[in-house]
């Protein structure tokens, strides 16, 4: 199952929208920003070294950045 690593106040919503439109099963792993710095928590940095969001994991594959994620989902999951 695809996991959307969702940092609150990020661009993850567009990835979730596409997953819904394509009817792809997924789960959301939410992360809270640090209240003072607004940076990603260490837990997200374990998934993506820069702590960027959106990031998805699909089994052993990790994809970051909205455009790359959208391309990956369309290439691997879109029906003709």
Order of alpha helices (4+ residues) and beta strands (2+ residues): beta-alpha-beta-alpha-beta-beta-alpha
